[in-house]
Amino acid sequence: MPLRLTTYYRGKDIPNLPGKNIFHSKELFLMYEATPGYTPILIVASKEDKPIAKLLATTRRSTHLLPLGFTKRCDVYGVGEYLDEQVDKEAIFSEMLEHLSNDALREAFLIEFRNLENPMFAYKYFRSNHYFAVNWMRVRNSLHSLKYVEERFSSSRIRQIRKGLKNGAEVHEAHSIEEIQAVSHMMSRIYSSRIRRYFPGFEFFKNMDTRIIEHRFGKIFVVKYKEKVIGGAVCVFSEGTAYLWFSGGMRKTYAPQYPGVLSVWMALKDAHQNGYQHLEFIDVGLPFRKHGYRNFVLQFGGKQSSTRRWFRLRWNFLNNILIKISI
């Protein structure tokens, strides 16, 4: 029986689907759908009316002052989730990829596939669909073999954690929407363009609280000093791995409290205590340029490795030029 693809644009139409990958889940779709500026798309592949794969993408507005044709982009984390280990994953992905590309590029000027577990997965299908590759870096902390999460931290990191706590900083999971709002506003003010040029608004985190955190698929941590939020970290959990989506701290104003260090430490500590095998940092930059955030997180004992991201522009003549450059 041929493969059937069903595309969902509204959360209320999505049936309950199996799966454990948060980046391709109905819960994340509903979070995006409720957030202004985001338009999610869920593609479900089925055989004999049985779902065997799904792929979630979201189109969002850019915050930059760009011409009208450059105001939207489509992001995909990973290459989908496959619900039957016996299927040909790359063949199914190729059909979902072609379908998504035709759909998303009607609105978006760019599609980006990021955080690939296997950078060689479906290489020929990305190429045949006019995608070009950019080498990227990945940092992941292994937690499964540690008795204490601090075992692989640099000595300076351990001193900074002790000093920050001694100097009055407190770290805990966010307990209220007010704390989540404070974290959101704090990070939006101090978030460095060297980490990521885009930072979502408060509605994103508010909907994350109701759609993701309430189902224990994520957590937001806050660093406080004298009742003021000075740092924070946002994590999501999927298939035995914790992902640090955002983190930051007011390191200049509150240097003795080390809020950025404490936020990452708490994310790692919580992941270790809850049995996650790894913690991965969502975005640590390109390999051919210095990246302050990557250097910062490597002092927590993680290992860096090379991966790639795949991109496709709306205009094929540009894609073809960039494909030749990236070969």
C-alpha positions, 0 to 999 in steps of 0.5 A: 500500500502506498505511503499517505501524507496528511498535513495538519495546520490546526491543532484541533484536527490532530488525532492522538498520535504515538511518539516520544520526541517532543520536537515532533509532538502535538504538544509542541504544535499546540504551543506554537499555534497559541503563540503569536507569530508562529505557524506550525505544520505537522506532516504525518506519514501513514500506511494502511491507516497506521501512522509510521512517521511525523515531521513538525515544522514551524514558520515564524516571523523574523524580528529584523527589519527586512523586506516583505519577502524576507520576513518569515522562515521555517525551522525544523528540529531534527528529521522527524520521528519514526514510529516503526523501526522496520521502515525505510526512514530515509525514503519516508523522509524524502517524501515528507521533505518534498511535501514540506518544502513545497508547502513552507516556501509559499510563506517562508523565504528560508527553511532550516533543518537543525540539531541533526542526530546523524549529519549524514542522514538523507544526504542525497534527498536533501541535495535532490530537493535543492538544500545546501549544507553548512557545517555546525558545531554541537556540544553535549554533556554525557550524564549517565556515567557520573556520580556527581554532575560536577565531576567534569566541570573545570575547577574555575566553574566549581569555584564560581558556583560556590561563590555565586551561592555564597554571595546570596544567589538562589536557583530553583525551578520557576514556580509561577507565571510571574517568575516565567515572565521575569525570566523572559523579560530579563533574557530578552534584554541581555541575550547576546547576538553572539548566542542567537539573533532571535529570542521569542517573546513572553507569549512563547514561554507562557504557552510553553508553561501550559503546553509543555511544562505542565506535561513535564516535557520541560522546565524553566529555572530561575536564578534570583538575588534578593528576590530579583530574577538575574538569570535563567535557563529553559530546558525541554526533554525528549527521548532520554536527553535534556536540551538547553534551549535558552540560558542567560544571566545578568553577568555584568550587573551581578558578577559576584553571583555568577547568574549565567553559570548557575543557570547552566549548572542547575539545568545539568544538575536537574537532568542528572538527578532525573536520569537523563543520559545527556544534556545538549546545548541547542545552539553553539554556533559555527565551527569557523568562528569564535563563539563565546557561548560555546567556549563558556559551556565547554567548561561544564565538561561537555564534548564538542563535535561537528554536525551540519545544518541544511538550508533551502531558500525560496529561489532555486538559482541561489540554492544551486550556487550555494550547493556548489559552494558547500560540496 
